[in-house]
């Protein structure tokens, strides 16, 4: 409680107040949500030292996007890729690319590799569903993922992750 009172005093000096319902003190193990992130302390990696590429996080704190944020992103993509919308494939990808790029750039520093892979596969399936409304099982044959990224310039969520970005650049 002392920390909360100190924060109130410091903020009141600059003309700000704490919201009584939103402000709380919690243990990092239980986590908290802030600006669309869920910040929490995990158990850490149990890997041998030769497999760890980066300096390990000593106190095992990580951040992930909140479920609410992921749902909102999926709803936005879903509304722009409805099967009844009469758009060409170029126009469809042009309309969802800013959403993918903006959301991905905001959350790319978090612990999101698996989430981005899952969402990327889901986005491709949404595009196939839109394009091949009557021939559902043929979308992957005519519009392979590599063609979507190269010819149609679909933004790849996983390529926005900074660690993967440097690996891709070094392979070229």
C-alpha positions as a Markdown table, in Angstrom:
| # | Residue | x | y | z |
|---|---|---|---|---|
| 1 | Unk | 0.0 | 0.0 | 0.0 |
| 2 | Unk | 3.0 | 2.3 | 0.6 |
| 3 | Unk | 3.9 | 2.0 | -3.0 |
| 4 | Unk | 0.4 | 3.0 | -4.1 |
| 5 | Unk | 0.4 | 6.0 | -1.8 |
| 6 | Unk | 3.8 | 7.1 | -3.1 |
| 7 | Unk | 2.6 | 6.8 | -6.7 |
| 8 | Unk | -0.5 | 8.8 | -5.9 |
| 9 | Unk | 1.7 | 11.6 | -4.4 |
| 10 | Unk | 4.1 | 11.7 | -7.3 |
| 11 | Unk | 1.4 | 11.7 | -9.9 |
| 12 | Unk | -0.6 | 14.4 | -8.1 |
| 13 | Unk | 2.4 | 16.7 | -8.3 |
| 14 | Unk | 2.2 | 16.7 | -12.0 |
| 15 | Unk | -1.6 | 16.9 | -12.1 |
| 16 | Unk | -2.5 | 13.2 | -12.7 |
| 17 | Unk | -4.6 | 10.8 | -10.7 |
| 18 | Unk | -4.8 | 7.0 | -10.5 |
| 19 | Unk | -8.1 | 5.3 | -11.6 |
| 20 | Unk | -9.4 | 3.5 | -8.5 |
| 21 | Unk | -10.9 | 0.6 | -10.4 |
| 22 | Unk | -8.0 | 0.0 | -12.8 |
| 23 | Unk | -5.1 | 0.5 | -10.4 |
| 24 | Unk | -4.0 | -2.5 | -8.4 |
| 25 | Unk | -0.9 | -4.1 | -7.0 |
| 26 | Unk | -0.3 | -7.7 | -8.1 |
| 27 | Unk | 2.4 | -10.3 | -8.0 |
| 28 | Unk | 4.3 | -10.8 | -11.3 |
| 29 | Unk | 3.6 | -14.6 | -11.1 |
| 30 | Unk | -0.1 | -13.9 | -11.6 |
| 31 | Unk | 0.6 | -11.4 | -14.3 |
| 32 | Unk | -1.2 | -8.3 | -15.4 |
| 33 | Unk | -2.6 | -6.7 | -18.6 |
| 34 | Unk | -1.2 | -3.4 | -19.9 |
| 35 | Unk | -1.6 | -1.7 | -23.3 |
| 36 | Unk | -2.8 | -4.9 | -25.0 |
| 37 | Unk | 0.0 | -7.1 | -23.5 |
| 38 | Unk | -0.3 | -9.8 | -20.8 |
| 39 | Unk | 2.9 | -9.6 | -18.8 |
| 40 | Unk | 3.8 | -12.5 | -16.6 |
| 41 | Unk | 6.6 | -14.5 | -15.0 |
| 42 | Unk | 7.1 | -18.0 | -16.4 |
| 43 | Unk | 9.0 | -21.1 | -15.5 |
| 44 | Unk | 11.9 | -20.4 | -17.9 |
| 45 | Unk | 13.6 | -22.6 | -20.4 |
| 46 | Unk | 15.1 | -25.9 | -19.5 |
| 47 | Unk | 17.6 | -26.1 | -22.4 |
| 48 | Unk | 21.2 | -27.0 | -22.5 |
| 49 | Unk | 23.5 | -23.9 | -22.9 |
| 50 | Unk | 24.6 | -24.8 | -26.4 |
| 51 | Unk | 21.0 | -24.6 | -27.7 |
| 52 | Unk | 20.3 | -21.1 | -26.3 |
| 53 | Unk | 21.0 | -18.5 | -28.9 |
| 54 | Unk | 20.4 | -15.3 | -26.9 |
| 55 | Unk | 21.2 | -14.3 | -23.4 |
| 56 | Unk | 18.5 | -16.0 | -21.2 |
| 57 | Unk | 15.9 | -14.0 | -19.4 |
| 58 | Unk | 17.1 | -14.3 | -15.8 |
| 59 | Unk | 13.8 | -13.5 | -14.1 |
| 60 | Unk | 11.7 | -15.3 | -16.7 |
| 61 | Unk | 9.3 | -12.4 | -17.5 |
| 62 | Unk | 7.6 | -12.5 | -20.8 |
| 63 | Unk | 4.8 | -10.7 | -22.6 |
| 64 | Unk | 2.1 | -11.9 | -25.0 |
| 65 | Unk | -0.8 | -10.2 | -26.7 |
| 66 | Unk | -4.0 | -10.4 | -24.7 |
| 67 | Unk | -6.8 | -12.7 | -25.8 |
| 68 | Unk | -9.0 | -9.6 | -26.4 |
| 69 | Unk | -6.4 | -8.1 | -28.7 |
| 70 | Unk | -6.0 | -11.3 | -30.7 |
| 71 | Unk | -9.8 | -11.6 | -31.0 |
| 72 | Unk | -10.1 | -8.0 | -32.2 |
| 73 | Unk | -7.4 | -8.6 | -34.9 |
| 74 | Unk | -9.1 | -11.8 | -36.1 |
| 75 | Unk | -12.5 | -10.0 | -36.2 |
| 76 | Unk | -11.0 | -7.3 | -38.3 |
| 77 | Unk | -9.4 | -9.7 | -40.8 |
| 78 | Unk | -12.6 | -11.8 | -40.8 |
| 79 | Unk | -14.7 | -8.7 | -41.7 |
| 80 | Unk | -12.4 | -7.8 | -44.5 |
| 81 | Unk | -12.2 | -11.3 | -46.0 |
| 82 | Unk | -15.9 | -12.1 | -46.0 |
| 83 | Unk | -16.7 | -14.5 | -48.8 |
| 84 | Unk | -19.5 | -12.3 | -50.2 |
| 85 | Unk | -17.3 | -9.2 | -50.6 |
| 86 | Unk | -16.8 | -8.7 | -54.4 |
| 87 | Unk | -13.0 | -7.9 | -54.4 |
| 88 | Unk | -10.3 | -9.2 | -56.5 |
| 89 | Unk | -7.4 | -11.0 | -54.8 |
| 90 | Unk | -5.1 | -8.0 | -55.2 |
| 91 | Unk | -7.7 | -5.7 | -53.7 |
| 92 | Unk | -8.4 | -8.1 | -50.8 |
| 93 | Unk | -4.7 | -8.4 | -49.9 |
| 94 | Unk | -4.3 | -4.7 | -50.3 |
| 95 | Unk | -7.1 | -4.1 | -47.7 |
| 96 | Unk | -5.7 | -6.6 | -45.1 |
| 97 | Unk | -2.0 | -5.8 | -45.4 |
| 98 | Unk | -2.1 | -2.6 | -43.4 |
| 99 | Unk | -3.9 | -4.4 | -40.6 |
| 100 | Unk | -1.5 | -7.3 | -40.5 |
| 101 | Unk | 1.6 | -5.0 | -40.7 |
| 102 | Unk | 0.3 | -2.6 | -38.0 |
| 103 | Unk | -0.8 | -5.3 | -35.5 |
| 104 | Unk | 2.4 | -7.4 | -36.2 |
| 105 | Unk | 4.7 | -4.5 | -35.7 |
| 106 | Unk | 3.1 | -3.6 | -32.4 |
| 107 | Unk | 3.3 | -7.1 | -30.9 |
| 108 | Unk | 6.5 | -8.3 | -32.6 |
| 109 | Unk | 8.7 | -7.8 | -29.6 |
| 110 | Unk | 6.6 | -10.0 | -27.4 |
| 111 | Unk | 6.7 | -13.8 | -27.1 |
| 112 | Unk | 4.7 | -14.4 | -30.3 |
| 113 | Unk | 6.4 | -16.9 | -32.6 |
| 114 | Unk | 3.8 | -19.7 | -32.3 |
| 115 | Unk | 0.9 | -17.2 | -32.2 |
| 116 | Unk | 2.1 | -15.5 | -35.4 |
| 117 | Unk | 2.5 | -18.8 | -37.2 |
| 118 | Unk | -1.0 | -19.9 | -36.2 |
| 119 | Unk | -2.5 | -16.5 | -37.3 |
| 120 | Unk | -0.5 | -16.5 | -40.5 |
| 121 | Unk | -1.9 | -19.9 | -41.5 |
| 122 | Unk | -5.4 | -18.8 | -40.5 |
| 123 | Unk | -5.1 | -15.7 | -42.7 |
| 124 | Unk | -4.0 | -17.8 | -45.7 |
| 125 | Unk | -7.0 | -20.1 | -45.2 |
| 126 | Unk | -9.3 | -17.0 | -45.0 |
| 127 | Unk | -7.9 | -15.8 | -48.3 |
| 128 | Unk | -8.4 | -19.3 | -49.9 |
| 129 | Unk | -11.9 | -19.4 | -48.6 |
| 130 | Unk | -12.7 | -16.0 | -50.1 |
| 131 | Unk | -11.1 | -16.8 | -53.4 |
| 132 | Unk | -12.4 | -20.3 | -53.9 |
| 133 | Unk | -15.9 | -19.9 | -52.5 |
| 134 | Unk | -17.4 | -22.8 | -54.5 |
| 135 | Unk | -14.2 | -25.0 | -54.8 |
| 136 | Unk | -13.1 | -25.0 | -51.2 |
| 137 | Unk | -10.5 | -27.8 | -51.5 |
| 138 | Unk | -8.7 | -26.4 | -54.5 |
| 139 | Unk | -7.5 | -23.1 | -53.0 |
| 140 | Unk | -4.1 | -24.4 | -51.9 |
| 141 | Unk | -3.4 | -25.9 | -55.4 |
| 142 | Unk | -3.9 | -22.7 | -57.4 |
| 143 | Unk | -2.8 | -20.2 | -54.8 |
| 144 | Unk | 0.1 | -21.7 | -52.9 |
| 145 | Unk | 1.4 | -19.8 | -49.9 |
| 146 | Unk | 4.6 | -18.9 | -51.6 |
| 147 | Unk | 2.7 | -17.4 | -54.5 |
| 148 | Unk | 0.6 | -15.3 | -52.1 |
| 149 | Unk | 3.7 | -13.8 | -50.5 |
| 150 | Unk | 5.7 | -13.3 | -53.7 |
| 151 | Unk | 3.3 | -12.5 | -56.5 |
| 152 | Unk | 0.5 | -10.9 | -54.5 |
| 153 | Unk | 2.7 | -9.3 | -51.8 |
| 154 | Unk | 0.8 | -10.6 | -48.7 |
| 155 | Unk | 2.5 | -9.5 | -45.5 |
| 156 | Unk | 4.0 | -12.4 | -43.6 |
| 157 | Unk | 3.5 | -12.0 | -39.8 |
| 158 | Unk | 6.4 | -14.2 | -38.9 |
| 159 | Unk | 8.8 | -12.1 | -41.0 |
| 160 | Unk | 8.1 | -9.1 | -38.8 |
| 161 | Unk | 9.7 | -10.8 | -35.7 |
| 162 | Unk | 13.1 | -9.1 | -35.2 |
| 163 | Unk | 15.1 | -12.2 | -34.5 |
| 164 | Unk | 13.8 | -14.0 | -37.5 |
| 165 | Unk | 14.3 | -10.9 | -39.7 |
| 166 | Unk | 18.0 | -10.9 | -39.0 |
| 167 | Unk | 18.3 | -14.7 | -39.8 |
| 168 | Unk | 16.5 | -14.2 | -43.1 |
| 169 | Unk | 18.8 | -11.3 | -44.1 |
| 170 | Unk | 21.9 | -13.4 | -43.2 |
| 171 | Unk | 20.8 | -16.3 | -45.4 |
| 172 | Unk | 20.6 | -14.0 | -48.5 |
